[in-house]
Amino acid sequence: MSDELEKIRREIDRLDDELAALIERRAAQAKKAGELKAGAAAYRPERESEILRRVSKRNGLLGGEKMSAIFREVISACRGLEEAIRVSYLGPQGTFSEQALRKHFGAAVEALAVPSVDEAFRRCESGGAHFTVVPAENSTEGVVGRTLDLLVTTSLRICGEVELRVQQNLLSKEKEMRSIKRVYSHAQSLAQCNGWLAQNLAGVERVPVASNAEAAQRAAQEEGAAAIAGQAAGERYGLAALARSIEDEPNNTTRFLVLGNVEPSPSGRDRTSLVMSAENKPGAVHALLTPLAANGVSMSRIESRPARARTALWEYLFFIDVEGHQRDEHVAKALSALRASAPYLKILGSYPVAVT
């Protein structure tokens, strides 16, 4: 048995050496590509998406998701040879926003934690960061309203998206749940765990804070306190998990948007986001959506928000996601028709669909 194990280990060592050499060869080619791009952005979402979709189709022992995770880091390291990228996100460290950032960009970027979604936008708009990653919607609790409101006024464009499976945990320095007197978390996370809290911590004070990482910080400093947050926040702030996966919906997922000044080219599997208004009269919204159906454009999401930047009371904006890139012929025709009929229309961006 020991001889056989030693033989396997020698083979693993040999394969590791081959892998390291191949990664170095890939890095050299990526560096050459960067030189040929003559100063163009190192981050090309459509190209990275194409690579990840291709490798994730391999039906081997690791499976598509693990293979994608490995290649994300390879891409990140190679991208870092071309340009040092800074990305802002809702901090502090340990938030789901940071996890989404790392899932999308990998480790070879500078992650800038900021105290609010507003500041994440501002940091990128001012040039303090190349990109920002912000939460847009949750499969259980719906949209993040502040993000949608800021999309209306920002000069940034959506250039990517990230889907993150959200596992909520009850974290504390206390040893038993009966010692918990208050629970800190972001308002959305508290809502995502409402049923579990009602059943297991009925009567315990629930305190909403700016982020789950802030909740973990507070729980680490106060007796009788707990936080609802991800495992990364627990590890960062020295908290133990009294209960895991306490979210009410088992497939709880949050969608994040990547924003910057890059305009991705078509990747073959894209999404276009836009916001528009409709006249305040019967059938106006139906009339606006007609060009989508007429041109065979599939709409995957529509969400209404009060038009805060406008003056009329009860006037609404409609946030819409459609399948396809704005350069695709059928999408371009639909958008052209919408421009002719909508009082207000803004294309928020066309970008590759998230690769899990």
Residue pairs with C-beta under 8 A, 6 or more apart in sequence:
23 74
23 77
26 74
26 78
27 77
27 78
27 81
30 78
30 79
30 81
30 82
31 78
31 81
31 82
34 42
34 81
34 82
34 83
37 82
41 83
41 262
42 79
42 82
42 83
42 85
43 79
43 83
43 85
43 105
43 130
43 131
43 260
43 262
44 262
44 264
45 159
45 160
45 258
45 262
45 264
45 267
45 351
45 352
46 264
46 265
46 266
46 267
46 270
46 352
47 267
48 75
48 352
49 160
49 267
49 269
49 352
49 353
49 355
50 267
50 268
50 352
51 71
51 75
52 68
52 71
52 72
52 75
52 355
53 269
53 355
55 64
55 67
55 68
55 71
56 64
56 65
56 67
56 68
56 355
56 356
57 64
58 64
58 67
60 67
62 70
64 356
65 356
68 355
68 356
69 103
72 103
72 104
72 106
73 106
73 107
73 108
75 106
76 105
76 106
76 107
76 108
76 109
77 106
77 107
77 108
79 85
79 106
79 108
80 108
80 109
84 109
84 110
85 105
85 109
85 110
85 130
85 131
86 109
86 110
86 112
86 128
86 129
86 130
86 131
87 101
87 105
87 109
87 110
87 111
87 112
87 129
87 130
87 131
87 132
87 133
88 112
88 113
88 114
88 119
88 120
88 123
88 124
88 128
88 129
88 131
88 132
88 133
89 95
89 97
89 98
89 100
89 101
89 111
89 112
89 113
89 114
89 120
89 132
89 133
89 134
90 97
90 113
90 114
90 115
90 116
90 117
90 120
90 134
90 135
90 210
90 211
91 97
91 98
91 113
91 114
91 115
91 211
91 213
92 113
92 115
92 211
92 213
92 214
92 217
93 113
93 213
93 236
94 212
94 213
94 216
94 229
94 230
94 232
94 233
94 235
94 236
94 237
95 113
95 211
95 212
95 213
95 230
95 233
96 135
96 164
96 166
96 212
96 230
96 254
97 133
97 134
97 135
97 211
97 256
98 111
98 113
98 213
98 232
99 164
99 230
99 232
100 133
100 135
100 162
100 164
100 254
100 256
101 109
101 111
101 133
101 162
102 111
103 162
103 164
104 133
104 160
104 162
104 256
104 258
105 131
105 133
112 123
112 128
112 129
114 120
114 123
115 210
116 210
117 134
117 135
117 144
117 146
117 147
117 150
118 146
118 150
120 132
120 133
120 134
121 132
121 134
121 150
121 154
121 156
121 259
123 129
123 132
124 130
124 131
124 132
124 156
124 259
124 260
125 154
125 155
125 156
130 260
131 159
131 258
131 259
131 260
131 262
132 156
132 258
132 259
132 260
133 162
133 256
133 257
133 258
133 259
134 144
134 147
134 150
134 256
134 257
134 259
135 144
135 147
135 254
135 255
135 256
136 143
136 144
136 147
136 148
136 161
136 255
136 256
136 257
137 143
137 144
137 254
137 255
137 303
138 144
138 166
138 188
138 192
138 252
138 253
138 254
138 255
139 249
139 251
139 252
139 253
139 254
139 255
140 191
140 192
140 247
140 248
140 249
140 252
141 188
141 191
141 192
143 303
143 305
143 319
144 188
145 305
147 257
148 275
148 303
148 305
148 319
149 305
149 308
151 158
151 273
151 275
151 319
151 348
152 275
152 308
152 309
152 317
152 346
153 309
154 259
155 261
156 259
156 260
156 261
157 259
157 260
157 261
157 262
157 263
157 348
157 349
158 257
158 258
158 259
158 273
158 348
158 349
158 351
159 258
159 259
159 260
159 262
159 263
159 264
159 349
159 351
160 257
160 258
160 264
160 351
160 352
160 354
161 255
161 256
161 257
161 258
161 271
161 351
161 352
161 353
161 354
162 255
162 256
162 257
162 258
162 354
163 253
163 254
163 255
163 256
163 354
163 356
164 253
164 254
164 255
164 256
165 251
165 252
165 253
166 192
166 230
166 247
166 252
166 253
166 254
167 230
167 231
167 244
167 245
167 247
167 252
168 189
168 192
168 193
168 228
168 229
168 230
168 245
168 246
168 247
168 252
169 228
169 229
169 230
169 231
169 234
169 241
169 243
169 244
169 245
169 246
170 177
170 180
170 183
170 226
170 227
170 228
170 241
170 242
170 243
170 244
170 246
171 216
171 219
171 226
171 227
171 228
171 229
171 233
171 234
171 237
171 239
171 240
171 241
171 242
172 179
172 180
172 219
172 225
172 226
172 227
172 239
172 240
172 242
173 219
173 220
173 238
173 239
173 240
174 180
174 223
174 224
174 225
174 226
174 242
176 242
177 200
177 201
177 226
177 242
177 243
179 224
180 201
180 204
180 224
180 225
180 226
180 242
181 204
181 205
181 224
181 225
182 204
182 205
182 206
182 207
182 222
182 224
182 225
182 226
183 190
183 197
183 201
183 204
183 205
183 206
183 207
183 225
183 226
183 227
183 228
184 207
184 208
184 209
184 214
184 215
184 216
184 218
184 219
184 225
184 226
184 227
184 228
185 193
185 206
185 207
185 208
185 209
185 212
185 215
185 227
185 228
185 229
186 208
186 209
186 210
186 211
186 212
186 215
187 208
189 212
189 215
189 228
189 229
190 197
190 206
190 208
190 228
192 247
192 248
192 249
192 252
193 228
193 246
193 247
193 248
194 248
195 248
196 243
196 246
196 247
196 248
197 204
197 206
197 246
200 243
200 246
209 215
209 218
212 227
212 228
212 229
212 230
212 233
213 229
213 233
213 236
213 237
215 227
215 228
215 229
215 233
216 227
216 229
216 233
216 234
216 236
216 237
216 239
217 237
218 225
218 227
219 225
219 226
219 227
219 237
219 239
220 237
220 238
220 239
226 242
227 233
227 234
227 239
228 246
231 241
233 239
234 240
234 241
255 354
258 351
259 349
263 349
263 350
264 270
264 349
264 350
264 351
264 352
265 325
265 327
266 325
266 327
266 328
266 350
267 325
267 352
269 352
269 353
270 323
270 324
270 325
270 328
270 350
270 351
270 352
270 353
271 300
271 321
271 322
271 323
271 324
271 350
271 351
271 352
271 353
272 321
272 322
272 323
272 324
272 325
272 326
272 331
272 335
272 347
272 349
272 350
272 351
273 319
273 320
273 321
273 347
273 348
273 349
273 350
273 351
274 319
274 320
274 322
274 335
274 338
274 345
274 346
274 347
274 348
275 317
275 318
275 319
275 320
275 344
275 345
275 346
275 348
276 288
276 317
276 318
276 320
276 338
276 342
276 343
276 344
276 345
276 346
277 307
277 310
277 315
277 316
277 317
277 318
277 342
277 343
277 344
277 345
278 284
278 285
278 287
278 288
278 316
278 318
278 342
278 343
279 343
280 312
280 314
280 315
285 318
287 341
288 318
288 338
288 341
288 342
289 299
289 302
291 297
291 333
291 334
291 337
291 338
291 341
292 298
292 299
292 322
292 334
292 338
294 334
294 337
295 330
295 331
295 333
295 334
295 337
296 330
297 322
297 323
297 324
297 330
297 331
297 334
298 322
298 323
298 324
299 320
299 321
299 322
299 323
300 321
300 322
300 323
301 319
301 320
301 321
302 318
302 319
302 320
302 321
303 318
303 319
303 320
304 316
304 317
304 318
304 319
305 316
305 317
305 319
306 314
306 315
306 316
306 317
307 315
307 316
307 317
317 344
322 331
322 334
324 330
324 331
324 350
325 331
325 350
326 332
326 335
326 347
326 350
327 350
335 345
335 347
338 345
339 345
